[in-house]
Amino acid sequence: MPLIYVDALDDPRLDAYARLTEAQLRSKLEPERAIFIAESEKVIERAFEGGMEPFSLLMEEKWLDAMLPLIARMEERAAQRPGGELPVFVAPHDELKRLTGFELTRGALGAFRRPTLPALDDVLREARLVAVLEDITNHTNVGAIFRSAAALGVDAVLVSPACYDPLYRRAVRVSMGTVFQVPWTRIGDEDVPNRPGCGTWSEQGIAALREHGFTCAAMALSDDSVTPDDLNALLAERAATDGAPEKLALLFGTEGDGLAPATIARCDYTVRIPMAHGVDSLNVAASSAVAFYAFRQLSQLGRKVR
């Protein structure tokens, strides 16, 4: 195990952790060099188990013993690629606290190669319950939605071109690494200008969902909305008549403005979770968890959720 002790974070080999912006890490011009950062032993392990390629690790010395079994497995895989090494940088406590802005109580940071996203057709081929995130511009909400999707058996998550990056450092951390367990990809043409809130992705995206047999349900406040129970009954009746399992895409919009009107108009149904005490709606991450649970019986995995 190549341990590399550093006194400060000005070492150029630590640029990915300490100096590169998220835009630079994504490296759109050179996607083969793109990187994302995972924080904490659990998240690093989930990234590794999800097939992500580790590039290096950075930690305080006191976490080495706890990390050794995982490091050994990561090194074994690294040995199969050109170069064959996994550098493990060890830095002082104060430097790491300065870097992360908080006490790094869960171990380490890991730099991983950013994977190539799968094609939309491949993600949808076996899916029956998917979540679509339109222009959600809060990393905490993105990460929380992925965590709920993993926990409640959602088959895939699709994100619009203007939606924040699920592999952004904070989104990965909030998701507790579940972003590596749920299949996901972008939906809609990234080359088409997409101002947040205009719903231009949905003309192409919803058409693609329908081609794969999905009913599209907008989670939105509307006078003609139905409840999750209502929609479940409608889908069950249709499945009994047609003799085929239903496929459902749940669409969620950004906090505050919600889904674009054009997106809602293109959906088959508008769904609203009933509220009490004069509350009009839930935070988008909370509403996603309620919806995923309500429709869990449709998914390939959710039927196992009790």
N, C-alpha and C positions, 0 to 999 in steps of 0.2 A: 504494500500500500504506500504510494508516494505521498507522504505527509510534507506539506510545505508551510513552514511557520512564517508569518508576516507580522511585522510590528505595527503597520498602519495600512490603511486601505488605498493609499496612493499607488500601489503596485498596479501596473497596467494590465496584469493578468486578471485583476478583479474589476475591470471596467464594467462587465455585465451586471455586477452587483451594485457598484457604487456610482457609476457615472453615466451610463447609457440611459437615455429616456425610453419610455415604453415604445414610442414610435421607432426609435433606432433598434430596439430589441426585435421588433416585428420585421424590420428589414425587408420591406416590400420589393425593393429593387433587386435584392439578392436573397430570395426566400430560402435558399439552401443554407444560409448563414443565420437564419432567424432563431431567436432564443426566447424562452420564458423562464421566470423565476418561481420556484416553489418554496414555501416557508413552512418549516416544522417537519419533524420526522414522519408523522402520519401522512402529511400531504406529499412529501417526497416519495414515500413508499407507494402511495396510491398512483402517483405519476409513473413510477417504475413498473408497477404491476399492470398499469394501463398501456404498456408498450412504449412509453416515451424514452428517448435516448438521452441518458445523462451526459453532461458535458464536464461538470466539475461540482464540487461541494465546498461550502464555507461554513465554519463553525467555531465555537469556543472549545478549548481543549477538554473541558469537563464533560462534554457530550460525546467524546470519542468512544468510550467503552459501550455506551448504550447503542450507538450507531454501528458498531463493528459488524454485526451479522448482516445488516442491510448493505453496508459498504462492500462486504465480501461478495454478495450476490450481484451488486452493480458492477464490481470489477470483473467478475466472471463474464458478464455480458460485454463489457467494454473491451475485453481481450479478444473478442471475435471481430472487431472492426480495425481498420488501419490506424496505427498509432498505439492502440491497445492499452491506454492508460486512463485512469480516472483521477485527476489531481484533487487532493483534499487539502484545502487551505485552512490553516488554523490561525485565528486572529484573537487579540486581546478582547476581554469583555467590554471595555469602554468603547472600543472602536465599533463593535457590532451593535451596541446600543445606539451609538450615534448614527449608524447606517440605517437601522430599521425604525428608529424613533420610539422604540419601546423595548422593554426587557425581553430578550429572546429566550423565553422560558421553555420552549418546546424543542430546542435542539439546534437545527441547522437551516441553512439555505442551500438550495440546489438549482443549478442552471441546466436546463434541458433544451435539446433541439426542438424547435417548433414543428409539429407534424404537418404534413400536407392534408388539408381538409378533404374528406370523401365527397364524392359526387352526390347531389341531392337524390338522384334515383336510387343509389345504393343505400342511402340512409332510410328511405321510405319503403323499400321493397318488402321488408318483413314487419314493418311497424303497423300498429293499430291505434295507438294513442300517442299523439305528439303535441308538444308545446311550441308555439311560435311567438318569439319575442320581437315586437316592433319598436325599434328606436328607444329601447330602455337605456337611459343615460345615467345610470347609477351603478357602479361596480358592486356595491353591497347587495343591491336587489338582484343583479344578474347571478352572483354567487349563491345567494339564498334560494333562488328559483331552481338552480341546478341541484342543490342539496335536496330540496323537496322532490324534484323529479326522480332523482336516484332512489330516495327512500320509499317513494310511493309507486314505483314501477312504470314510470313513463318511458316509452320505447325510444324516443328521440327528442332532441330540442333543436329548433331551427331559429336562426337569428337574422334579422333584416340587415341590410348593408349599413345602416346608421346606428345599429345597436352596439353598445359597448362590448369590447373584446372579452369573451369568457376566460381567456388565458392571461388577462391583466393580473398583476400580482395580487391585488386586493380581492378580486373576484375569485381567484383560485383559493386564497386563504379562507374566505367566507364560505366557499363551497365545501371546505374540508377535503379538497381533492376529488370530490365526486364528479367534477367536470371531466375527469379522465375515465369515468365509468359509464357515462351516458353518451351514446352516439350523438354527435351534433355537427352541423355545418351551416353555412350561410344560405339564405334563400333570397332570390331576386338578383338582378344584375348589378354588381358592384361598379360597373363602368357607367351606369346611368346615374345622373345626379339625383341624390336622395336627401333632400332637406328633411330633418327630423319633423315628424308630424304631418307630412304631406301624403304618405301612403302610396308613393309611386311604385314601390317594390311589389305591392300586392296584386297589381294587374297580372303580372307574370307569375308571381309566387302562388297566388290562390288558384290560378289556372293549373299550375303544376300539381298542386295538392289534389285537385279534382280529378286530374288524369290518373292519379293513383288511387282513386276511389274514396277520398276523404270528404266527410261532411265538415264544414268549417263553421266554428262557433266563436263569435266575438265576445269576449268578456268585457261588458260595457254597461253603462247606465243608460237605459232606453225605455221609453214608454211601452214598446212592443216586445220587451224582453221576456224570456221564460226562465224559470228556476232550473237549477241542475236536476232536480227530481223530475220536472216536466220533460226536460230533454232526454233524460234516461228512459222515461216511459215511451217517448216517441221513437227513439232509436231501437228499443226492445221490440216494439210493435212492428217496425219496419223490418227488422232482422227476422222476426217470426214469419212475416209474409214472404220475404225474398229468400229465406233459407241461407243467407250468407252473413257472416259476422260484420258488424259495423266498424268503420274506421272514423276516428274523430280527431280533428285538429283544433286545439284551444288556442286562441289568439289573445295576447296580453299586450297592453300599451304602456307607455311610460307613465311614471308617477305624475299626477296632476292632470295633464291633458288627456291621458288615455289614448286609445286607438284613434287613428285618423278617420274622419267621416267616410272617406272613400274606401277605406279598408272595411269598416263596418258594413257599408252598403254592399260590398262584394260577398259577404259571408252569408251562409244559409240561415243562421240563427244568431240572435243576441242573447247572452246569458247573464243574469244578474243574481248574485248571492243575496238572499233576503237578510235585511239588517233590522236591528232593534234599537230603541232609545234614541231615535233620530239620527243615527250614524248613517251616512250615505254610502260609504264603501270602505273596504279594507286596503291597506298597503298592498301593492301589486305582488310582493313576495308572499304575503299572507294569503291573498286571494288565490294565488296559484296553488298553494298547498291544499286549500279547501277544495278547489276544482279537481286537482289530481286525485284526491281521495274519493270525491263523488263519482268520478268516472273510471276508477281503477279497474273495474271488472272488464273494461274494453281492451286493456293492454295485454301484451304477451306476458309481462312480469307481474302486473298489478293483481292478477287473480290469486297470486300467492300472498298478497298483503292482507293481514287480518287486523 
